[in-house]
Amino acid sequence: MKIKLFNRELVTDGYFSNGITRTRQENNEELENRVSEFMADKKVSNVQAYGDNIMVMYEEVQEND
């Protein structure tokens, strides 16, 4: 059993007029998409949310050719 913790990441959102990169925290939809993409090829046993953090308990699924 493995555990993966997802925290909100900073997303580049353009540049200020002085050339400095503008960032923001990812929104709920972006975080949800990132977690869903991670879980797509895993055998997930549990998902829990702790505030802005999401914990996924899973097992790797091996593909048979």
Sequence and secondary structure as in RCSB ss.txt:
>XXXX:A:sequence
MKIKLFNRELVTDGYFSNGITRTRQENNEELENRVSEFMADKKVSNVQAYGDNIMVMYEEVQEND
>XXXX:A:secstr
 EEEEE   EEEEEE TTS EEEEE  HHHHHHHHHHHHTTEEEEEEEEETTEEEEEEEE     
